[in-house]
Amino acid sequence: MSNWYQGKIRYQKVDEKDRTIKITEVYLVDAVSYTDAEARVYETVASNTPDFQLFGLSRMKLSEVFFVEGGSETWYKVKVNFISFDEKTQKEKRTPFNMLINAENPLEAYNLLSERLGTVEDYQITDINITNILEVIPYEKPEEKILKSGNFRPLAEVLANVE
């Protein structure tokens, strides 16, 4: 299960009219802990923004985050109620789940999420809200990071060159 943290940064920027304005940006990070989330926000933002301050880091309860390839940069938080029947009490039980999806507009978010939920029949999408999340940063295992940054080749290829 993923642990999602919402990090808010603030920095100052000079606009076209030589005025200093304060910019606030929100990032969503999949991390192991608050410390890991803070480090990953700093790692991501430091290359683009020279002088910033992380002023908020909070856990965001999400059951699923859907990345739509080639989709919009706008993120929507969607509340989905899964409906089950409790045979003991003979009543319907609604279990809410929060999900995040990137889309152009609320209608597209609804359609994309319905498509991803697929064969699940008993659910209701009750809320679709736009978020101010600028970027979603998924978790990368340390081994994957090393493999991406290193100059590694498959063992079979190395052995073929030796023989």
Phi, psi and chi 1 to 4 in degrees:
 res  aa     phi    psi   chi1   chi2   chi3   chi4
   1 MET       -  135.5  174.1  116.7 -172.6      -
   2 SER   -81.0  147.2  -61.4      -      -      -
   3 ASN  -112.5  113.3  -67.3  -42.8      -      -
   4 TRP  -101.2  134.0  -66.7   98.9      -      -
   5 TYR  -123.8  137.1  -64.8   87.9      -      -
   6 GLN  -102.3  116.7 -175.9  172.7  -47.2      -
   7 GLY  -108.5  131.6      -      -      -      -
   8 LYS  -111.4  129.1  -64.1  178.7 -176.5  178.5
   9 ILE  -118.0  156.1   66.9  160.2      -      -
  10 ARG  -136.6  138.7 -175.8  176.8  -67.1  144.6
  11 TYR  -151.1  167.8   61.4   94.8      -      -
  12 GLN  -107.9  146.6  -67.1 -176.7   -7.7      -
  13 LYS  -141.8  146.7 -179.4  178.9  174.2 -178.3
  14 VAL   -97.1  125.2  178.3      -      -      -
  15 ASP   -87.9 -173.1   65.5   -0.4      -      -
  16 GLU   -62.1  -28.6  -55.6   85.5   38.9      -
  17 LYS   -93.5   19.3  -62.3  177.8 -177.4  175.9
  18 ASP    58.8   31.3  -72.7  -25.8      -      -
  19 ARG  -101.3  143.8  -67.3 -178.1  -61.4 -174.8
  20 THR   -89.7  124.1  -57.3      -      -      -
  21 ILE  -121.5  150.3   54.1  173.1      -      -
  22 LYS   -93.5  130.4  -74.0 -173.6  179.9 -178.7
  23 ILE  -111.6  134.3  -53.7  -71.9      -      -
  24 THR  -119.4  129.9  -58.9      -      -      -
  25 GLU  -127.3  149.2  -65.8  178.4   -9.6      -
  26 VAL  -121.1  132.3  179.4      -      -      -
  27 TYR  -122.8  144.5  -66.9   86.9      -      -
  28 LEU  -111.7  125.2 -173.1   68.5      -      -
  29 VAL  -123.9  133.4 -178.5      -      -      -
  30 ASP   -91.1  114.8 -175.7    8.4      -      -
  31 ALA  -143.2  168.4      -      -      -      -
  32 VAL   -81.6  -35.6  178.5      -      -      -
  33 SER  -151.1  176.1   64.4      -      -      -
  34 TYR   -60.8  -40.6  -79.7   95.4      -      -
  35 THR   -63.7  -44.7  -54.1      -      -      -
  36 ASP   -63.5  -41.8 -176.1   32.4      -      -
  37 ALA   -62.0  -44.6      -      -      -      -
  38 GLU   -61.1  -44.9 -178.8  178.6    5.9      -
  39 ALA   -63.1  -40.0      -      -      -      -
  40 ARG   -71.4  -33.9  -62.7 -163.8   54.6 -131.9
  41 VAL   -65.1  -46.6  167.5      -      -      -
  42 TYR   -60.2  -42.3  -87.0   97.6      -      -
  43 GLU   -62.5  -40.3 -178.7 -178.5  -57.2      -
  44 THR   -75.0  -44.2  -57.8      -      -      -
  45 VAL   -83.1  -30.1  177.0      -      -      -
  46 ALA   -59.8  -32.2      -      -      -      -
  47 SER   -71.4  -28.5   60.0      -      -      -
  48 ASN   -97.4  -34.2  -57.1  -19.1      -      -
  49 THR  -120.7  114.1  -48.8      -      -      -
  50 PRO   -68.6  -46.3   21.0  -26.8      -      -
  51 ASP  -125.4   96.9 -171.0   25.5      -      -
  52 PHE  -133.8  166.3   68.5   92.1      -      -
  53 GLN  -130.1  128.5  174.9 -172.0   11.2      -
  54 LEU   -84.7  111.1  178.8   67.0      -      -
  55 PHE  -110.6   -2.7   72.1   93.1      -      -
  56 GLY  -156.3  133.9      -      -      -      -
  57 LEU  -142.5  115.8 -172.0   62.7      -      -
  58 SER  -138.3  153.3   60.5      -      -      -
  59 ARG   -77.9  137.9 -172.6  137.6 -169.1 -104.4
  60 MET  -117.5  120.5 -169.6  171.6 -172.0      -
  61 LYS   -82.7  106.8 -170.5  175.1  179.1 -177.7
  62 LEU  -130.5  136.6  -66.4  170.4      -      -
  63 SER   -88.4  -25.4   60.4      -      -      -
  64 GLU  -157.5  143.6 -168.2   70.5   46.4      -
  65 VAL  -123.4  121.9  175.2      -      -      -
  66 PHE  -104.0  121.6  -65.6  103.0      -      -
  67 PHE   -97.5  116.1  -64.6   94.3      -      -
  68 VAL   -93.7  114.9  177.6      -      -      -
  69 GLU   -61.7  132.1  -70.8  -65.9  -37.0      -
  70 GLY    70.1   13.8      -      -      -      -
  71 GLY   -84.5 -175.0      -      -      -      -
  72 SER   -72.1  165.6  172.3      -      -      -
  73 GLU   -92.6    2.3  -66.6 -179.3    9.3      -
  74 THR   -89.9  129.5  -55.1      -      -      -
  75 TRP  -107.1  135.6  -70.9   91.5      -      -
  76 TYR  -116.3  134.7  -71.2   90.2      -      -
  77 LYS   -95.4  124.1 -174.7  176.1  177.4 -177.3
  78 VAL  -119.3  130.6 -178.1      -      -      -
  79 LYS   -99.1  123.3 -177.2  178.2  176.5 -175.3
  80 VAL  -119.7  126.9  179.3      -      -      -
  81 ASN   -99.7  118.4  -76.4  -32.8      -      -
  82 PHE   -89.3  132.8  -73.4   99.7      -      -
  83 ILE  -106.6  126.6  -56.3  165.8      -      -
  84 SER  -130.8  161.2   59.4      -      -      -
  85 PHE  -106.2  121.2 -173.3   74.7      -      -
  86 ASP   -88.3  110.9 -172.4    3.3      -      -
  87 GLU   -71.3  -24.9  -63.6 -158.4   14.3      -
  88 LYS   -67.4  -48.7 -155.5  179.0 -134.8 -176.8
  89 THR   -94.5   -8.9   60.4      -      -      -
  90 GLN    60.7   38.4  -63.1  -67.0  -46.4      -
  91 LYS  -132.3  158.5  -67.5 -176.9 -179.0  179.1
  92 GLU   -75.4  140.6  -82.2 -171.9   -6.9      -
  93 LYS  -118.5  129.6  179.9 -178.9  174.8 -172.5
  94 ARG  -109.6  124.6  -63.4  175.6 -171.8  -88.6
  95 THR  -113.1  115.8  -50.8      -      -      -
  96 PRO   -82.3  141.5   27.3  -30.5      -      -
  97 PHE  -133.8  138.9  -71.9   93.4      -      -
  98 ASN  -101.7  133.6  -70.2  -40.7      -      -
  99 MET  -131.3  158.3  -59.8  176.7 -174.3      -
 100 LEU  -124.8  137.5 -156.4   68.3      -      -
 101 ILE  -147.9  145.3 -168.6  162.6      -      -
 102 ASN   -96.6  133.4   57.3  -35.5      -      -
 103 ALA  -158.4  167.4      -      -      -      -
 104 GLU   -75.0  -38.0  -70.9  -69.8  -29.8      -
 105 ASN  -152.4  171.2   53.3   51.3      -      -
 106 PRO   -59.9  -35.8  -25.1   33.2      -      -
 107 LEU   -64.9  -43.6  178.5   61.0      -      -
 108 GLU   -65.2  -38.7 -175.8 -176.9   18.2      -
 109 ALA   -60.5  -43.3      -      -      -      -
 110 TYR   -61.2  -48.4  178.4   87.3      -      -
 111 ASN   -65.1  -43.2  -68.4  -25.8      -      -
 112 LEU   -65.4  -40.4  -72.0  169.2      -      -
 113 LEU   -68.7  -41.3 -170.1   62.7      -      -
 114 SER   -60.1  -39.4  -64.6      -      -      -
 115 GLU   -64.6  -39.7 -177.2 -179.4  -58.2      -
 116 ARG   -75.0  -30.6  -67.5 -159.2  173.3   29.4
 117 LEU   -74.3  -24.6  -68.8  176.3      -      -
 118 GLY    54.9 -113.3      -      -      -      -
 119 THR   -79.2   -7.8   59.1      -      -      -
 120 VAL   -66.0  123.0  179.4      -      -      -
 121 GLU   -98.3  -36.2  -69.1 -174.5   15.4      -
 122 ASP   -98.2   81.3  -66.4  -23.8      -      -
 123 TYR  -148.2  158.3   68.9   88.3      -      -
 124 GLN  -132.1  132.6  -77.2 -177.7  -32.1      -
 125 ILE   -91.2  111.8  -62.7  175.6      -      -
 126 THR  -100.2  -33.2   58.5      -      -      -
 127 ASP  -135.0  139.3  -63.9  -20.1      -      -
 128 ILE  -133.5  113.3  -60.4  177.1      -      -
 129 ASN  -125.3  137.3  -63.3  -51.0      -      -
 130 ILE   -72.7  143.9 -166.5  167.5      -      -
 131 THR  -112.6  168.6   65.8      -      -      -
 132 ASN  -101.9   22.3   54.6   -4.9      -      -
 133 ILE   -72.9  125.8  -65.4  170.8      -      -
 134 LEU   -86.0  -40.0 -175.1   65.1      -      -
 135 GLU  -149.8  144.0 -173.7  177.1  -13.9      -
 136 VAL  -109.7  126.7  174.9      -      -      -
 137 ILE  -113.5  104.2  -53.6  160.5      -      -
 138 PRO   -72.4  163.2   23.1  -28.0      -      -
 139 TYR   -77.5  136.5 -177.3   75.7      -      -
 140 GLU  -121.8  127.6 -106.0 -175.0   44.3      -
 141 LYS   -66.4  146.1  -67.2 -178.3 -178.0  173.5
 142 PRO   -54.7  -36.3  -24.6   31.6      -      -
 143 GLU   -63.7  -40.1  -56.8   89.0   42.7      -
 144 GLU   -64.8  -37.6  -67.9  172.7   -0.3      -
 145 LYS   -62.6  -44.1 -119.3 -174.0 -140.9  179.5
 146 ILE   -64.6  -43.5  -68.5  170.0      -      -
 147 LEU   -64.0  -36.7  -71.5  173.6      -      -
 148 LYS   -69.4  -37.2  -79.4 -176.3 -178.5  178.7
 149 SER   -87.9  -19.7   64.5      -      -      -
 150 GLY   -87.4  170.5      -      -      -      -
 151 ASN  -102.6   71.3 -173.8   13.4      -      -
 152 PHE  -102.0  145.2  -61.3  104.6      -      -
 153 ARG  -127.1  155.8  -61.8 -176.3  -41.5 -162.5
 154 PRO   -62.1  147.4  -19.9   28.8      -      -
 155 LEU   -59.1  -40.3 -176.0   59.0      -      -
 156 ALA   -59.6  -37.7      -      -      -      -
 157 GLU   -68.1  -39.8 -171.8  179.3  -53.9      -
 158 VAL   -66.2  -45.8  172.5      -      -      -
 159 LEU   -64.0  -35.4  -67.8  175.5      -      -
 160 ALA   -65.3  -34.8      -      -      -      -
 161 ASN   -73.1  -29.5  -70.1  -20.5      -      -
 162 VAL   -74.2  -38.6  171.5      -      -      -
 163 GLU   -76.0      -  -65.0  174.5   -4.3      -
